[in-house]
């Protein structure tokens, strides 16, 4: 049996790197990128990290520091980031046939059955990192391991070093695992860290040394798989891991508080439509919806309310979800209250293929089934048009046309790669 080799490629400081790409004057300069509505920091260049800028820090808290230390601030420009991500993901097929996009700036690669071992793959690993930087200008890191979990660990090490790390060799792997705190292991997180610590598990090496079956009894089957993966035993593959998300959240803080129903309804309808589009892209349907409203946390009178509704059957049909979201909004809305944020979450996502295969109980004449097929065809047409003609070309009337609730983007950079009017101009001296 050939050696399994997985890789995780990660674009370093991706949003900040994209912003620097078309601004050579910002080389070695601190840069931060802000969330929707210029609310909080969502990306930092290495230079900004050295100045103590924290991820998730509210912009108003660091604005004075940004001005005094000459930190360049950008509003999020997802048109640019998405385009650069697509270029990098397409490049990866030059070297490896099996690529699983994990997020906008990460992808898992499967080098198994390509004839490499722990030594011969290193030149290719370096080639991938070097070529992507040369062709796109985006620095990346690539970690390798015999499992996806170890590839993730290797990538974390690669980002702190020269961009590559190989954990295929067991002796070297154990040395590295002994240096990694359990809280930083992929799949552990804040919720499980205290439980791990109580069991005497303080490092990744400690976890790897545990009896997998005992861990399963104490913490569950997912943690058993984590132990096995840390020991180089393949438990996950690119077709089913990481496990699909159970919910989709679309949320935004408004630049100005909203106290009228119509404006708030347009925002909630837009969030619901976007969440449905994401679900369809993932091949999932939602069993319920959750709508949440809140006022500013920085005001004396803070109000936070929410309400949920189930779907039967599960759906990702935008008109149905939008209609339900607006019904919940009517129950939540209070006239005159200045709402600062709205959130829509699709709950308990299920695989759409599995849901369809179960059919609809007591639908003896197939009328209900035919109706769902019509809904799916409609959504497929909407998604196709928006995918080929541009995001937002087709939208629902309840989303509104002016959308005055949308946030300010005072610091947004040009859409260098997706809009003709904003292409960079080069002039000869």
N, C-alpha and C positions, 0 to 999 in steps of 0.2 A: 504494500500500500504506500502510495506517494505521501510525502510530507505535506501536511496542511500548513499553508502560510496565508494569513490574513493581514491586510494593511488598513490603517485608518489615516486618510489624508485630511488635514485641517488647514484652512487658510488662516494665517496668523493675523490677529487684530483686524479681521476682514473689513468691516465697515470703514475703519480709520485708514486701512491700507488702500481701499478703493478711492477715498477722498484724496489721499496723497498722490495717487497715480497720475492725475492730470494737473497736479500742482507741484512741480519740481522745486519751487521755492520753499516747500514745507519738509524737505528731506531733513531728518534729524531734528525736527521741530515738534513740540507737543500739539496733539490734535485730539479732540473729543467729538463724538457724534451723539446727538440727543434723540430722544424718543419722539413719538407723535406729539405735536403741540409744543415741542421744545421743552418737555417736562423734566426728564431725568437723563442721566448719562447711560448710554447703552453700549458704547465702544470707546476704547482709549488706545492711543498709540503708546509704545513703550516709554516714550519721553513723558507723556501725561501720567502714566502709572508711577514713574519715579517722583513726580511732584505730589503724590499722595491723593490723586483723584480716584475716588472709589466708584465701582460699578453700582449703578442705581442711585447715585447721589442726585438730589434735586438741583436743577440748574441754578435756581435763584440763590442757593447756598454757596455755589462756587463761582458765581458771576464775577465778583470782585477779584477773586484769585485769578480767574482766567484773563481778566484785563491787565492785572499787574504783572503776571508772568508771561504775557503774550501767548496765551494758548488759543489756537485757532479753533473756533466752534462751528460745527456743521449741523444743520437739521438733517434728519434721516432722509435718504434719497434711495428708496427701495427699487426704483426703476433702474438706477445704475448698478446697485448691488446684485439684483437678480440677473441682469445681463452679464456681468462679470462672472457670476457663479456658473451660469449656463456655459460660458466659454471654457471654464476650467473643467467642468464635469464632462464636456464633450471631448476634451483633450485626453482624458484618462483612458478612453477606449483605444488609444494608440498602443498602450502597453499591456492592458489587461481586459479580457472580454467581459468579465463579471463585475459590474459596478453597482453599488446600492447607495443612492443619495440619502444621507441621514439627516441633513439640515442644509440650509442655504450655504454653509461654508464647510461642510464635512461630508465625506463619502467613504464607505467601506469598499475594499478591493479584495478579490479572491485570486491569489496567485497559485492555488493548488492545481496540480496536474500540468503545470507549465514547464516542468523540468528543472526547477531551482532548488537549492538547498540553502542552509543558513549562511553560507559564505558566498556562493555565486550570485545570490540575489542582491547583495549590497551595491554593486555597481549600477544595477537597474534602479534601485531605490534612490541613489544619488542622482541618477539621470532624470528621474521624474521630477524631483524637487528643483533641480537646476533649470530644466527646460521650462517648467511652468513659470518660474520667476522670470526667465529670459523672455518668454513669449507674451506673458500677460502683465508683468510687473508686480504681481502679487506674491509675496513670500508665503511659502507653505511648509508644513512639516509632515513627515510620513513615518509612522511607527508600525513595526511588523511583529507578529506573534503567531503561535500555532492556534490561537482562538481569537474571537472578536474582542473578548474582554482584555486579553493581554495586548492586543493591538492598540486598544484604547489607552492602556497603561503606558505602552511604548511611545505613543504619540505625545502624551503629557511630558515624558522625559525629553523627547525630540524637540519640543517647543522651547525648552529651557537650555538646549545645547546647540548643535550645529544643524538641526533640521531633520536628522534621521536617528532612529534607534531601532535595534533588533533584539527582541527577547525570545528568539527561537531556542538559543542555548539555555539549558536548564540551570546550570551553575550560575551563570551571569544573571539569569532571570530571578533566582532566589535572592541574590544580593540586592537587586533593585527593589524587589517586593518588600524587603525588610526595612527599606527607607521610606516607604509610602504609608502615610497615616490612613487609617481605615475610613475616615470621613471623606477621603479623596478618591476612594475606589468607586468606579462606575457601577451604579446600581445600589449603592448603600444609602448615601444621602443623609439628611438631617434626622429623618424619622427613625432610621435603623441604627445610627451611630451610637446613641445611648445604650441600646440593647446589646450591641456588639461589645461595648466597653464593659458592661456588667459581666459579660461572659469571658472577660480577659482578652478580648481580641482588640489589639491596638494598632496593628499594622496589617498590610495586605498579606505579608508572609504568615502572620498569626492565623489569618482566616484560611489561607491555603493549607495550613497544617492541621486543620480541624477535620474530624470525621464527617464526610458529606451527609450520611444518613442521620447523624445526631443533629447536625445543623438543620436538616429538613424537619425534624421533630420540633426543634426549638423555634425556628424562624420561617420555615416554609420551603416549598419546592424551588422557588426562584433563587433563594440563597444557596440551596444545595447545588444548583447549576453554576452559580457564581464560584463556589469552592472548586468544583471540577474544572471550570474554565481556567481558573488561576493556576491549576496544576497541569495545564496543557491539554486537558481532555475536551474534545469538541462536543458542545451541547447546543450551540446556536448556529444557524446558517443564514446566508444573506437573503433567503426567501421569507424567513419568519422571524427575524430578530433585527433590532430590538422589537419587543412586542408592541403591537399597534396601540396608539393612545386611546384612552377611554373617553376623552372629552375634547372638545374644541372650544377655545375661548377667544372672543373678539371683544376688546375693551379699549376705551379711550377717555382721557380727560379732556374736557372742553377748554379752550382758551378763555372763554367768558362763560360764566354760569348761565344755565338755560332755565327759564321759569315758565315757558309756554309749551303746551302739549305738542303742537304741530311740529315744531323744530326738533323736539326730543324724539317724536315718533319717526321722523326721517332718519335720525341717527340710529335708532334701534333697528329699523327696517334694513338699513345698510349693513349693520353688524350681523344681522340674521342671514342676509343674503350672502355675505362674505363667508360666514361659517359654513353654510350649506355648500358653497362652491369648494371649500377645502375638504369637506366630507366626501363629496363626489370624486374629487381628485384622489382621495385615499381609498375609494371603493367601499365607503362605509355609510351607514344610515344611523340616525339618532333615535333613541327610545324616549327622549324627553328634552325639554328646553328650560333654561333657568335665566331669568332676567333680574338684574340687580341695578339699583340706583343709589347714589350717595351724593351728599353735599361735600364741600371742602373740609378736609381734615384740619385745616389751619384756622377754621372759624370756631367761635365759642359754641354755637349750636350745630352739632354734627348729626346728620340724619342718614341712616343706612337701612334700606328695605329691599326685599327680594321676594320672588315668587316663581314657582316651577309648575310645569304642566307635562304630563306624559303624552306620548304619541302612540296610537294603536291603529294600524301597525307602525313600526319604525319607518322613518322617512328622511330624505334629504331634498325633498321637493320644496323649492324656495317659497312659492306662494303660500303653501300650507304652513311652513315654519314662520314666515313673516306675519301671517294673519294671527297665529297663536301668540307670537311675541307682542304684537300690538294689543291683543286682548289682555295680556298680563300687564302691559304698561298702563292701560286704563285703570286697572285695579290699584296700581302702585302710585300713580301720579297724584300729587297734591298741588293745587293751584297756588301760585305765588312762591313756592319753594325753589330756591336757586340751586339746581342740580349741577354738579361739577363733573360727574363721571357716570357713564352707563356701561353695562357689561352684559353680553349675551353668551351663554355657554350651552352647547349641544351636549347632552348627557348620554352615558352608557352606549357608546358607539358599537355597532355590530357590523360584521362583514356583510356587504350587500348581497353577494352571491349566495351565501349560506341562508340569508333571510328569504330570498326569492325561492330557493329550492324547497323551503318548508311549505310554501303556499299559504293560502288564507283559509282557515277552517270555516266550513259551512258555505264557502263561495261556490255553490253547486253549478251556477250558470255562468261562472267566470266573468260576470259583469265587473266585479270589483277588481279582479286581476287585470282586465282590459283597461280599466281606468288608470291603474298604476303604471301600466306599460305606456300609456299615452303621456303620463306625467314624466316618465323617464325620457321619452323621446323629446319632449319639449325642453327638458333640462340639458340634454345632450346637444341640442341645437343652439341653445343660449351659450353654453360653455364653448362650443366650437367657434361660434362667431366672435366671442370675446377673446378666445385664444389666438385666432388668426387675424382679426381686425384690430385688436387692441383692447386692453382691460377697460371695462365700463362702457363699451359701445352699446351694449344692450343692458338695460336695468329696469327695475320695477318702479311704477309710478309712485308708490308709497315711499321710495327713497328720496323723492324730491329732485329738483333740478339745480337749485342754488346752493343747497347744503352749506348754509352759513355757519353751521356748528363745527365745520372742519377747522382743525387747528392751524395756527400760524406756523410758517416755516421760514422765518426771517433769514435763516442761515443756510438754506438749501443750496447746494452746489448745482451747476448745470447738469442736465441729463446728457452727458457727453456721448453716450453710445446708443441712445434710443430715439433722439429727436434731431431732425435735420437742423432745426433752427438753433440748436444748442451745441452743435459740433465745435470742437476746439479749432481756433483759427491760428494758422502758422504763417508768420511773415518773415521774409528774408531781410536780414539787416543790410 
